Amino acid sequence: MRYLSSLSLALIVVTLVACSSTDIEATVEARLGQERAIEATVEARIKVKEAQASEPTVIPRVVRVAATPTVTPTPTSTSTPKPKPTATIDWSHQQKGFDYEMNGQPILAINEYTEFINLYPDEAQGYYWRGTAYRAIDQELAIQDFNQAILLDPNQVAAYINRGVVYRELKLYRRGIEDFDQAIQLEPNSAWGYHWRGKSYKDLGQRANSDADHQKACILDVRAC
């Protein structure tokens, strides 16, 4: 009987996680009608939420410690230093910022993301999400935040894609293509990398490259067609 109860509880937990993922995807689909570039942003957010749901959000902080002279312990000492507790990241500011952003309130979203950055200045996600909010009001500040996110996490595909989209909005098509190239190199199945690179090729009049990327994007994800 105890085994059956544990199994039922596990199934309920799995169901709840699946429902949560479905709700997030539904919210993302609504926003896609206004700006399809946010898809890459939402996919990154979903990865963060899934990571939080599957394991504790305990991320060790890197602390630089000045070198100190080596001290030889006395023979009578038997004490062992207690390890310092790792810092647990509080994602509440990011969640609030995400909600504000989905409701079309970028200023309030930026405020929440900034609070998160103040708490965790070495966490790339804070700069990435603030960059997505800045896109609506200040493209230069958006690029700065994406730059910092990439500096802290060079493998963050969504940061490259979003920065590339901003470059395209500024008509810096070739710089955008460089970012889309990097995103595709890091994640060969990035449908949105192909989607936006294809649009940039079209802006440059390179129809053959544009069509090839468009077809590839559609094969990987029909939402990127």
C-alpha positions in Angstrom: 0.0 0.0 0.0 2.8 2.4 0.9 4.4 1.7 -2.5 1.2 2.4 -4.4 0.8 5.7 -2.5 4.4 6.8 -3.4 3.8 5.9 -7.1 0.6 7.9 -7.2 2.3 10.9 -5.6 5.1 10.7 -8.2 2.5 10.6 -11.0 0.7 13.6 -9.6 4.0 15.5 -9.4 4.9 14.7 -13.0 1.4 15.8 -14.1 1.7 19.1 -12.3 5.1 19.8 -13.9 3.7 19.0 -17.3 0.7 21.3 -16.7 3.0 24.1 -15.6 5.1 23.7 -18.8 1.8 23.8 -20.9 0.7 27.0 -19.2 4.0 28.7 -20.0 3.9 27.6 -23.6 0.3 28.9 -23.9 1.5 32.3 -22.6 4.4 32.3 -25.1 2.1 31.6 -28.0 0.1 34.7 -27.1 3.2 36.9 -27.3 4.4 35.3 -30.5 1.6 37.2 -32.3 3.3 40.5 -31.4 7.0 39.6 -31.7 8.2 36.1 -32.8 11.7 36.8 -31.6 10.6 36.4 -28.0 10.3 32.7 -28.7 14.0 32.3 -28.1 13.6 34.2 -24.8 10.7 32.1 -23.6 12.5 28.9 -24.5 15.4 29.9 -22.3 13.0 30.8 -19.5 11.4 27.4 -19.7 14.8 25.7 -19.4 15.4 27.7 -16.2 11.9 26.7 -14.8 12.5 23.0 -15.7 15.9 23.1 -14.0 14.3 24.5 -10.9 11.5 21.9 -11.0 13.9 18.9 -11.4 16.6 19.8 -8.9 17.4 22.3 -6.1 18.4 25.7 -7.4 21.6 25.7 -5.5 24.4 27.4 -7.4 27.8 27.9 -5.8 29.1 31.4 -5.9 32.8 31.9 -6.9 34.6 34.0 -4.3 38.1 35.4 -4.9 40.2 35.0 -1.8 43.5 36.7 -1.3 46.5 34.5 -0.8 47.4 34.0 2.9 50.6 32.5 4.4 50.5 28.8 5.0 50.1 28.0 8.7 51.2 24.7 10.1 48.6 23.3 12.4 49.7 22.5 16.0 49.8 18.8 16.9 47.1 19.3 19.6 44.5 20.7 17.1 41.9 18.2 16.0 39.2 20.6 14.8 38.1 20.7 11.2 36.8 23.9 9.5 33.1 23.7 8.7 32.3 24.2 5.0 30.6 27.5 4.1 27.0 27.0 3.0 26.4 27.5 -0.7 24.2 30.4 -1.8 20.7 29.6 -2.9 19.4 31.8 -5.7 16.1 33.6 -5.2 14.3 33.6 -8.6 11.3 35.6 -7.4 12.6 38.9 -9.0 13.0 37.1 -12.3 9.5 35.6 -12.1 8.0 39.0 -11.3 9.9 40.6 -14.2 8.8 37.9 -16.6 5.2 38.4 -15.6 5.5 42.2 -16.1 7.2 41.6 -19.5 4.4 39.3 -20.6 1.9 42.0 -19.6 3.6 44.7 -21.7 5.2 46.5 -18.7 8.9 46.6 -19.6 9.8 49.3 -17.1 8.5 47.3 -14.2 10.2 44.2 -15.6 13.5 46.1 -15.9 13.2 47.1 -12.2 12.7 43.5 -11.1 15.6 42.2 -13.3 17.8 45.0 -11.9 17.0 43.9 -8.4 18.1 40.4 -9.3 21.3 41.7 -10.8 22.1 43.6 -7.7 21.7 40.4 -5.7 23.6 38.2 -8.2 25.9 40.3 -10.4 27.7 37.2 -11.7 24.5 35.4 -12.9 24.2 35.7 -16.7 20.4 35.2 -16.7 19.7 38.5 -15.0 21.4 40.5 -17.7 19.8 38.4 -20.4 16.3 38.9 -19.2 16.8 42.6 -18.6 18.1 42.8 -22.2 14.9 41.3 -23.5 12.9 44.0 -21.6 15.2 46.8 -22.8 14.5 45.8 -26.4 11.1 47.5 -26.2 12.5 50.9 -25.1 16.3 51.2 -25.6 18.1 49.0 -28.1 21.6 50.1 -27.1 21.0 49.2 -23.5 19.6 45.9 -24.6 22.8 45.1 -26.6 24.9 46.0 -23.5 23.0 43.6 -21.4 23.2 40.8 -24.0 27.0 41.5 -24.2 27.3 41.0 -20.5 25.2 37.9 -20.5 27.4 36.4 -23.2 30.5 37.4 -21.3 29.3 35.6 -18.3 28.0 32.6 -20.2 29.4 32.3 -23.8 27.2 29.3 -24.5 23.9 31.2 -24.0 22.2 30.7 -27.4 19.2 32.9 -26.7 21.4 35.9 -25.9 23.1 35.6 -29.3 19.7 35.3 -31.1 18.2 38.3 -29.3 21.2 40.4 -29.8 21.2 39.5 -33.5 17.5 40.5 -33.7 18.4 43.9 -32.2 21.2 44.4 -34.7 18.7 43.6 -37.5 16.3 46.1 -36.1 19.1 48.6 -36.3 19.7 47.5 -39.9 23.1 46.1 -38.9 22.3 42.9 -40.8 25.8 41.4 -41.1 26.4 41.8 -37.4 23.1 40.1 -36.8 24.0 37.2 -39.1 27.3 36.8 -37.1 25.2 36.3 -33.9 22.8 33.9 -35.6 25.8 31.9 -37.0 27.2 31.6 -33.5 23.8 30.5 -32.1 23.5 27.8 -34.8 27.1 26.7 -34.1 26.3 26.3 -30.5 22.9 24.7 -31.1 22.7 23.2 -34.7 18.9 22.6 -34.2 18.1 26.2 -33.3 15.1 26.8 -35.4 15.0 30.5 -34.4 18.6 30.9 -35.3 17.8 29.8 -38.9 14.6 31.8 -38.9 16.2 35.2 -38.1 19.3 34.5 -40.1 17.0 33.8 -43.1 15.3 37.1 -42.6 18.6 39.0 -42.4 19.7 37.3 -45.6 16.5 38.5 -47.2 17.2 42.0 -46.0 20.5 41.8 -47.8 18.9 40.5 -51.0 20.5 37.1 -50.7 17.3 35.2 -51.6 18.9 31.7 -52.0 20.4 31.8 -48.5 17.2 33.2 -47.1 15.1 30.4 -48.7 17.5 27.7 -47.4 17.4 29.0 -43.9 13.6 29.4 -44.0 13.1 25.8 -45.1 15.5 24.6 -42.4 13.7 26.6 -39.7 10.3 25.1 -40.8 11.7 21.5 -40.6 13.0 22.1 -37.1 10.0 23.9 -35.7 6.8 24.9 -37.6 6.4 27.9 -35.3 9.6 29.3 -36.9 8.2 29.3 -40.4 
